[in-house]
Amino acid sequence: HSLAPVHGNVLFASTKFGGIFSLQSFARMYAHMHSIPQHKSSTLAKMFWGDFYYNSETRKFQRTPASPESRRSFVEFILEPFYKVIGFTISEEKKELEPFLKKLSIYLNKKFYKTDTRTLLKIVLERTFGEWNCLMDAIGTFVKDAKAGNQRQIQQFYMGERDDELPLQLAKGDSKGPLYLQIVKLYHTPNCLSFNAFGRVVSGTLRKGMHVKVH
C-alpha cells in the first residue's frame, strides 16, 4: 500500500500530550457511540478521507457537497471534534468540557478539572486519543517480519557484489552471521565535531567496543 491514512498506515499522534489516533480508531469510537456494528467501522473509516461529504438529510456519505457550506467528512468528523476537545480544555470556562467528554464516554475525576491547563490538556488528550491499539494494528499489518524485512533491506541498500554469498548470508538475519548494520540517522555531538549513529542490526551481533567498517 502507498502511505495514506485511509490504508491505516498513517497515524496522527503527539508524543508531548500522549495522544494517537487513526481514521480507523475514530471510526470505532463513532461506531461505539452510535451503536453501529464494529465490523462496519472499516467502511466508515474510508468515508473519513478524501472527497466525501456527509448529507445530514439523507444520512449518507456522498462524493459531492450537498451545499456550499458542506465540509469534507475528515473536517466534520475528525478535525472539528479534535479542535473542540482542545478548545473546551484550554478555555477559562470549563463548564462545556465535562458534558462534551461524557458524549465520548469519558469521565474524569473532579480534581482533574482544577489542574493547570497544560496538565488538564494532556490528561484529556490521553483519555480521548490515547488508544494505542491503532499503533499496534498498524505495526501488525504493515511492518514485515525480520526475515522478510532483511531481504528487502539487502535488495534496496546493499552496495556490494550481488553475485556472491554475502548478501544471502546477510538476508538470513542470523545473529552468528556476518555483521551488517544499517545506519538510519546520525546525531551530531554538542561540539559538532563527530556523530553518534543510530542503526538497525540486520545481521550478526554488535557489541560495545567493537570496531566496524563504514561503507
Backbone bond lengths (Angstrom), bond angles and torsions (degrees), N, CA, C in turn:
res aa  C-N    CA-C-N  psi(-1)  N-CA   C-N-CA  omega(-1)  CA-C   N-CA-C  phi
1 H - - - 1.462 - - 1.526 110.36 -
2 S 1.334 116.19 144.78 1.446 119.93 169.69 1.520 108.12 -73.71
3 L 1.333 116.17 162.69 1.463 119.76 -179.06 1.528 109.87 -75.97
4 A 1.314 115.82 119.43 1.462 121.32 178.74 1.523 108.44 -163.84
5 P 1.329 117.48 140.63 1.467 119.64 -179.93 1.523 113.30 -55.97
6 V 1.324 117.15 -33.11 1.461 120.28 -176.85 1.524 111.94 -66.05
7 H 1.340 117.16 -23.12 1.468 120.80 178.16 1.526 112.20 -83.67
8 G 1.322 116.78 -13.96 1.455 119.89 -178.29 1.512 114.05 88.87
9 N 1.345 117.59 4.36 1.465 120.20 -179.79 1.530 112.48 -102.79
10 V 1.320 117.56 9.29 1.466 122.71 172.07 1.523 107.22 -125.54
11 L 1.325 116.18 123.43 1.457 122.06 -179.68 1.527 109.67 -116.65
12 F 1.308 115.76 158.32 1.460 122.31 178.45 1.526 107.00 -112.30
13 A 1.331 117.19 122.68 1.457 118.82 -171.84 1.522 111.98 -148.12
14 S 1.322 114.41 157.01 1.461 122.33 173.11 1.519 108.16 -134.71
15 T 1.320 116.85 112.56 1.462 119.71 177.57 1.527 110.76 -71.32
16 K 1.321 116.41 -26.75 1.464 120.15 -178.56 1.528 110.74 -66.52
17 F 1.340 116.51 -40.22 1.458 120.18 -176.38 1.523 112.99 -108.79
18 G 1.330 117.71 0.50 1.454 120.53 171.61 1.506 115.44 73.62
19 G 1.328 118.12 24.88 1.458 121.14 179.69 1.508 111.86 -111.40
20 I 1.323 117.02 146.68 1.456 121.73 177.37 1.515 108.57 -152.25
21 F 1.332 116.12 140.37 1.456 119.46 176.59 1.524 109.78 -152.76
22 S 1.298 114.73 162.53 1.458 122.47 174.80 1.519 107.17 -132.46
23 L 1.313 116.70 172.62 1.463 118.99 175.06 1.523 110.06 -59.51
24 Q 1.341 114.61 -38.03 1.460 119.97 -177.29 1.528 111.31 -67.65
25 S 1.344 117.52 -40.64 1.469 119.33 -179.57 1.526 110.80 -69.22
26 F 1.345 117.13 -34.83 1.462 120.10 175.60 1.528 109.99 -65.90
27 A 1.337 116.11 -41.03 1.467 119.69 179.38 1.534 110.75 -63.26
28 R 1.330 117.03 -39.21 1.468 119.88 178.08 1.534 110.59 -65.26
29 M 1.335 116.14 -36.48 1.461 119.69 179.20 1.534 110.03 -65.57
30 Y 1.340 116.94 -44.26 1.462 119.85 178.19 1.524 111.01 -65.93
31 A 1.318 117.19 -37.81 1.465 120.82 178.59 1.527 110.11 -61.57
32 H 1.324 116.48 -40.12 1.467 120.48 178.79 1.528 110.76 -67.94
33 M 1.337 116.76 -41.09 1.464 120.87 -177.53 1.526 112.16 -66.44
34 H 1.340 116.95 -34.80 1.463 120.88 -173.36 1.531 112.51 -111.02
35 S 1.334 116.17 17.62 1.474 121.65 176.10 1.526 112.20 55.60
36 I 1.329 115.80 40.35 1.468 121.67 175.66 1.518 107.91 -90.52
37 P 1.322 119.07 134.49 1.470 119.96 178.15 1.523 111.19 -53.07
38 Q 1.336 116.44 133.75 1.454 121.11 -174.43 1.529 112.48 -60.64
39 H 1.341 117.48 -28.96 1.465 118.09 -178.86 1.534 112.22 -69.03
40 K 1.347 116.58 -13.90 1.455 120.05 177.05 1.523 112.70 -90.86
41 S 1.325 116.42 -5.01 1.470 119.40 -177.65 1.527 111.69 -66.63
42 S 1.348 118.37 -29.88 1.464 120.55 178.84 1.527 111.13 -65.13
43 T 1.332 116.68 -36.39 1.466 120.41 175.78 1.519 110.62 -68.73
44 L 1.330 115.92 -40.25 1.459 120.50 178.26 1.521 111.04 -62.49
45 A 1.344 117.17 -39.57 1.468 120.99 -179.13 1.526 111.27 -60.19
46 K 1.319 117.21 -35.15 1.474 120.40 -179.88 1.517 111.61 -67.10
47 M 1.331 116.70 -24.79 1.461 120.70 179.28 1.523 112.62 -78.23
48 F 1.328 116.68 -10.74 1.456 121.13 -176.59 1.529 113.24 -89.39
49 W 1.312 118.27 4.97 1.466 119.35 -177.65 1.526 109.68 -138.20
50 G 1.320 115.74 139.72 1.466 119.94 178.81 1.517 111.43 91.28
51 D 1.320 115.18 -160.90 1.460 121.06 -175.98 1.532 111.22 -86.27
52 F 1.326 114.77 70.21 1.458 120.89 174.34 1.524 108.27 -122.03
53 Y 1.326 115.24 138.84 1.457 121.74 -178.75 1.532 108.12 -129.65
54 Y 1.317 116.09 144.40 1.453 120.11 179.05 1.518 109.30 -96.53
55 N 1.331 115.63 126.32 1.453 121.67 177.76 1.524 108.08 -97.30
56 S 1.315 116.55 109.46 1.466 120.84 -175.68 1.527 112.63 -68.49
57 E 1.335 117.73 -22.61 1.458 120.26 179.42 1.527 111.63 -76.18
58 T 1.332 115.69 -45.29 1.466 119.52 179.34 1.521 111.89 -88.80
59 R 1.360 115.77 -13.39 1.471 122.87 -177.64 1.533 111.02 57.96
60 K 1.316 113.53 40.92 1.464 120.14 178.97 1.523 109.43 -136.68
61 F 1.332 115.43 157.35 1.463 121.24 174.46 1.525 108.79 -88.60
62 Q 1.325 115.16 145.33 1.460 120.03 179.29 1.517 109.97 -144.30
63 R 1.336 114.52 163.75 1.461 120.68 -176.09 1.527 113.05 -79.01
64 T 1.299 117.70 -23.09 1.462 121.21 -176.95 1.524 109.81 -113.13
65 P 1.330 117.92 146.55 1.473 119.96 179.49 1.516 111.29 -67.67
66 A 1.318 115.82 140.12 1.465 120.77 179.92 1.522 111.24 -73.80
67 S 1.327 116.88 -24.54 1.463 121.82 179.36 1.522 108.56 -153.41
68 P 1.327 117.46 165.21 1.473 119.47 178.61 1.528 113.15 -59.65
69 E 1.328 117.02 -23.09 1.461 120.45 -178.47 1.531 112.56 -88.17
70 S 1.323 117.16 -4.23 1.466 120.12 -177.70 1.519 110.95 -63.74
71 R 1.311 115.50 140.06 1.457 121.14 178.68 1.519 109.26 -111.08
72 R 1.315 115.47 150.23 1.467 118.44 176.16 1.533 109.14 -58.58
73 S 1.300 115.38 150.89 1.463 120.26 -175.32 1.526 111.99 -61.04
74 F 1.337 118.41 -32.55 1.459 120.26 178.44 1.523 110.61 -61.96
75 V 1.329 115.95 -39.64 1.466 120.25 178.54 1.528 110.49 -70.07
76 E 1.329 116.48 -45.84 1.465 120.67 -174.41 1.522 113.04 -69.92
77 F 1.324 117.03 -40.62 1.460 119.83 -171.18 1.528 114.52 -102.08
78 I 1.337 117.31 -13.63 1.468 118.85 -178.35 1.526 111.40 -122.82
79 L 1.328 117.53 -57.78 1.465 119.00 -175.79 1.530 112.45 -64.14
80 E 1.321 116.96 -48.79 1.464 118.81 -176.64 1.530 112.47 -64.46
81 P 1.345 119.79 -44.67 1.472 118.15 174.11 1.524 112.78 -60.26
82 F 1.339 116.20 -36.71 1.465 120.23 178.33 1.530 110.36 -63.43
83 Y 1.334 115.51 -45.60 1.464 119.63 178.76 1.533 111.21 -64.52
84 K 1.330 116.40 -34.71 1.466 119.29 179.10 1.522 110.92 -65.53
85 V 1.325 116.34 -41.82 1.462 120.04 178.18 1.522 110.07 -57.72
86 I 1.335 116.11 -46.62 1.462 120.16 179.59 1.531 110.75 -67.04
87 G 1.344 116.50 -45.07 1.457 120.73 -177.42 1.516 112.32 -61.58
88 F 1.331 117.84 -45.96 1.460 120.90 179.49 1.523 111.38 -65.60
89 T 1.338 116.31 -32.80 1.459 120.29 -176.24 1.522 111.87 -73.49
90 I 1.333 117.23 -42.70 1.465 120.23 -176.18 1.525 112.12 -87.01
91 S 1.325 116.54 -7.59 1.465 119.68 178.77 1.520 110.21 -67.75
92 E 1.317 115.82 149.35 1.453 119.93 176.97 1.524 110.76 -68.75
93 E 1.323 116.08 -27.86 1.462 120.55 177.44 1.527 108.46 -95.37
94 K 1.316 117.33 108.35 1.464 121.90 -176.36 1.537 113.12 -91.84
95 K 1.340 116.50 4.12 1.455 118.55 -173.52 1.521 112.84 -65.43
96 E 1.342 117.87 -24.78 1.461 120.54 -179.82 1.522 112.26 -85.96
97 L 1.308 117.28 -15.74 1.460 120.09 -175.61 1.519 112.08 -70.42
98 E 1.324 117.87 -48.05 1.462 120.71 -175.63 1.527 113.08 -60.27
99 P 1.352 119.68 -49.18 1.470 118.46 177.81 1.521 113.26 -64.49
100 F 1.337 116.42 -31.94 1.465 119.00 178.26 1.526 110.47 -66.41
101 L 1.331 116.82 -42.44 1.458 120.10 179.17 1.528 111.22 -66.71
102 K 1.316 117.27 -33.30 1.462 120.44 178.86 1.524 111.24 -62.23
103 K 1.344 116.11 -34.00 1.465 119.81 177.05 1.528 110.95 -63.10
104 L 1.339 115.80 -26.23 1.461 120.95 178.47 1.522 111.83 -93.80
105 S 1.334 115.68 8.69 1.478 122.28 -178.13 1.523 111.26 61.77
106 I 1.337 116.37 36.81 1.461 122.45 178.14 1.522 108.47 -116.55
107 Y 1.324 115.72 123.73 1.458 121.10 -177.47 1.524 109.21 -123.77
108 L 1.320 116.36 123.05 1.456 121.94 -179.38 1.518 110.40 -106.12
109 N 1.315 114.94 148.13 1.456 120.38 173.21 1.529 108.75 -63.44
110 K 1.317 116.15 142.94 1.470 121.27 -177.05 1.526 112.45 -56.30
111 K 1.336 116.15 -30.31 1.467 118.89 -176.89 1.526 112.02 -66.19
112 F 1.363 117.47 -26.92 1.455 120.13 -179.00 1.526 111.96 -66.98
113 Y 1.324 116.85 -29.69 1.467 120.38 -178.88 1.533 111.60 -70.93
114 K 1.335 116.71 -13.03 1.461 120.69 -179.39 1.528 112.46 -97.46
115 T 1.343 117.22 -1.77 1.462 120.62 179.94 1.524 110.04 -77.89
116 D 1.326 116.28 170.60 1.458 120.10 178.54 1.523 109.95 -67.69
117 T 1.322 115.92 161.36 1.465 121.74 -172.25 1.524 112.72 -59.90
118 R 1.328 117.41 -43.46 1.465 120.67 -177.81 1.535 110.77 -63.10
119 T 1.322 116.37 -44.35 1.471 119.96 179.48 1.519 111.07 -65.66
120 L 1.319 116.73 -42.78 1.466 121.05 179.79 1.524 110.86 -63.45
121 L 1.336 116.39 -41.59 1.467 119.81 -179.88 1.526 110.74 -62.14
122 K 1.312 116.79 -40.76 1.467 120.51 178.44 1.531 110.83 -63.67
123 I 1.332 116.47 -42.92 1.462 120.71 -179.94 1.530 110.50 -63.93
124 V 1.332 115.89 -45.47 1.472 120.43 -177.74 1.529 110.98 -64.19
125 L 1.327 117.00 -45.71 1.461 119.65 -179.16 1.524 111.63 -66.60
126 E 1.330 116.67 -36.41 1.465 119.45 176.77 1.519 111.20 -63.61
127 R 1.331 115.70 -42.57 1.470 119.52 -179.19 1.529 111.27 -71.72
128 T 1.325 116.56 -35.06 1.459 119.99 -175.89 1.517 112.24 -83.79
129 F 1.330 116.80 -44.44 1.461 120.75 -174.70 1.524 111.84 -123.04
130 G 1.297 117.23 27.32 1.463 120.29 -176.96 1.514 113.81 -96.00
131 E 1.327 117.41 15.73 1.458 120.79 -179.51 1.531 109.29 -78.27
132 W 1.317 115.63 103.73 1.466 120.04 -176.03 1.521 112.81 -80.30
133 N 1.346 116.23 1.48 1.465 118.76 179.11 1.521 112.00 -60.04
134 C 1.341 116.79 -33.20 1.463 118.86 -179.04 1.524 111.03 -65.84
135 L 1.339 116.70 -32.86 1.462 119.93 176.32 1.529 110.16 -69.01
136 M 1.337 116.19 -43.17 1.461 119.58 178.52 1.525 111.60 -63.45
137 D 1.337 116.04 -38.39 1.467 119.94 177.50 1.520 111.13 -62.47
138 A 1.346 116.20 -43.25 1.459 120.01 -179.12 1.524 111.19 -65.71
139 I 1.333 116.89 -41.58 1.463 120.11 178.64 1.520 110.50 -63.83
140 G 1.332 116.59 -45.89 1.455 120.01 -178.55 1.514 113.36 -65.05
141 T 1.334 116.24 -30.47 1.466 120.19 -176.97 1.528 112.87 -87.11
142 F 1.334 116.85 -40.33 1.460 119.37 -167.71 1.527 115.23 -110.97
143 V 1.321 118.05 -21.26 1.464 119.60 179.65 1.525 108.47 -85.69
144 K 1.311 115.88 119.28 1.457 120.47 -176.92 1.524 110.53 -71.75
145 D 1.339 115.65 156.87 1.449 119.42 175.32 1.520 109.85 -66.02
146 A 1.326 116.44 164.26 1.467 121.34 -172.38 1.527 112.72 -57.64
147 K 1.325 117.43 -41.45 1.460 119.92 -176.68 1.521 111.53 -66.58
148 A 1.334 116.06 -47.67 1.460 119.76 178.39 1.522 110.82 -65.21
149 G 1.346 115.84 -37.69 1.455 119.58 178.48 1.519 112.25 -65.32
150 N 1.322 117.04 -38.78 1.466 120.45 178.35 1.518 111.35 -61.98
151 Q 1.300 116.80 -43.61 1.462 120.32 -179.85 1.519 110.98 -60.25
152 R 1.320 115.90 -41.20 1.468 119.50 178.51 1.525 111.19 -67.93
153 Q 1.344 116.71 -40.24 1.464 120.20 179.38 1.525 111.26 -62.44
154 I 1.320 116.33 -43.39 1.465 120.10 -179.84 1.529 110.70 -63.83
155 Q 1.313 116.31 -42.59 1.463 120.19 179.80 1.518 111.99 -62.88
156 Q 1.322 116.77 -36.90 1.460 120.06 -175.45 1.520 113.99 -85.74
157 F 1.347 116.94 -36.38 1.456 118.47 -167.14 1.523 115.27 -118.45
158 Y 1.313 118.51 -14.32 1.472 118.65 -177.67 1.526 109.57 -69.60
159 M 1.344 116.24 126.83 1.472 121.55 -173.67 1.523 113.53 -102.39
160 G 1.329 117.10 -3.02 1.462 119.82 -177.81 1.524 112.32 -84.74
161 E 1.345 114.74 -168.13 1.458 120.43 179.54 1.528 110.07 -67.31
162 R 1.316 116.34 135.79 1.459 120.72 -177.73 1.529 113.01 -90.02
163 D 1.326 116.91 -13.52 1.466 118.87 -173.58 1.529 113.03 -98.92
164 D 1.361 117.60 11.51 1.458 118.43 176.58 1.532 110.41 -107.15
165 E 1.318 116.98 -174.80 1.454 121.60 -172.34 1.532 112.93 -80.77
166 L 1.327 117.90 -21.15 1.462 120.66 -173.01 1.526 113.45 -59.48
167 P 1.339 120.75 -49.12 1.472 118.93 179.69 1.521 113.01 -56.98
168 L 1.318 117.47 -36.27 1.458 121.13 179.34 1.520 111.06 -66.69
169 Q 1.343 116.52 -38.76 1.459 120.29 178.26 1.530 111.02 -67.89
170 L 1.322 116.04 -40.51 1.466 119.87 -179.77 1.523 111.27 -65.18
171 A 1.313 116.65 -38.20 1.469 120.80 -177.16 1.525 112.32 -65.95
172 K 1.319 118.11 -20.68 1.468 121.11 -179.91 1.525 112.20 -71.10
173 G 1.326 116.24 -23.50 1.467 119.38 -179.87 1.511 113.28 67.37
174 D 1.306 116.57 32.90 1.466 121.71 -177.68 1.529 109.68 -80.27
175 S 1.339 116.69 128.03 1.468 120.47 -179.61 1.528 111.90 -65.56
176 K 1.337 117.09 -20.08 1.465 121.35 178.29 1.527 111.85 -97.72
177 G 1.310 116.61 2.08 1.458 120.96 -179.82 1.513 111.96 -83.70
178 P 1.327 117.54 -173.61 1.473 121.43 179.27 1.525 110.80 -64.37
179 L 1.321 115.58 143.66 1.460 120.49 -177.22 1.525 110.71 -75.13
180 Y 1.325 114.74 128.72 1.467 121.12 174.96 1.517 107.45 -141.37
181 L 1.318 116.11 118.80 1.460 122.18 -176.00 1.520 109.15 -120.76
182 Q 1.323 116.25 124.69 1.459 120.46 177.50 1.526 109.19 -95.24
183 I 1.334 117.01 114.64 1.455 121.90 178.92 1.528 108.49 -81.10
184 V 1.328 115.81 123.41 1.465 119.45 -177.17 1.527 112.76 -105.69
185 K 1.339 117.39 -19.86 1.468 119.18 178.54 1.518 109.76 -159.14
186 L 1.332 115.09 144.63 1.456 122.19 176.08 1.529 109.50 -113.06
187 Y 1.326 116.05 132.65 1.462 121.90 177.88 1.526 108.69 -114.03
188 H 1.318 117.27 119.99 1.464 119.19 -178.91 1.527 110.02 -74.36
189 T 1.307 115.17 148.82 1.458 121.19 177.41 1.529 109.22 -74.19
190 P 1.335 118.43 163.91 1.468 120.35 -178.24 1.524 114.18 -55.50
191 N 1.353 117.30 -32.81 1.464 118.84 -179.82 1.522 112.52 -87.64
192 C 1.328 116.79 -1.29 1.469 123.27 176.89 1.526 113.42 62.17
193 L 1.329 117.22 23.50 1.459 120.80 179.76 1.528 112.29 -96.67
194 S 1.327 116.89 -14.31 1.460 120.05 -179.52 1.527 109.27 -154.00
195 F 1.335 115.02 176.96 1.458 120.37 -178.60 1.519 110.70 -126.88
196 N 1.310 115.81 149.60 1.453 122.46 165.42 1.522 107.09 -102.50
197 A 1.315 116.03 132.51 1.457 120.62 -174.91 1.526 111.02 -103.37
198 F 1.323 115.03 135.30 1.460 121.37 174.67 1.522 107.62 -110.17
199 G 1.324 116.54 125.36 1.458 118.32 -175.19 1.511 113.44 -148.26
200 R 1.314 115.29 174.64 1.467 123.26 -179.71 1.526 108.50 -116.05
201 V 1.319 115.32 128.21 1.460 119.77 177.81 1.527 108.39 -77.64
202 V 1.311 116.41 113.92 1.463 121.98 -179.93 1.520 110.81 -86.08
203 S 1.317 115.40 -38.29 1.467 120.54 -178.56 1.523 108.77 -149.61
204 G 1.345 115.57 152.64 1.454 119.82 178.44 1.515 112.78 80.94
205 T 1.332 116.34 -166.54 1.459 122.16 -178.84 1.527 109.01 -133.27
206 L 1.295 116.67 128.61 1.466 122.57 178.77 1.517 109.02 -101.72
207 R 1.329 115.47 126.35 1.463 120.23 -179.11 1.522 110.48 -121.36
208 K 1.306 115.36 155.01 1.454 121.37 179.47 1.515 110.23 -60.00
209 G 1.317 115.87 134.40 1.458 121.48 178.64 1.504 115.73 89.30
210 M 1.341 117.34 -4.42 1.458 120.18 -179.61 1.519 110.57 -71.44
211 H 1.318 115.95 147.77 1.469 122.01 172.66 1.525 107.61 -99.64
212 V 1.306 116.11 129.06 1.463 120.11 -178.19 1.524 109.32 -125.10
213 K 1.314 114.44 153.93 1.466 120.98 178.05 1.519 108.86 -95.15
214 V 1.313 116.27 130.79 1.455 121.58 -177.78 1.522 109.46 -101.68
215 H 1.319 116.56 127.58 1.466 121.80 178.35 1.504 109.34 -103.06
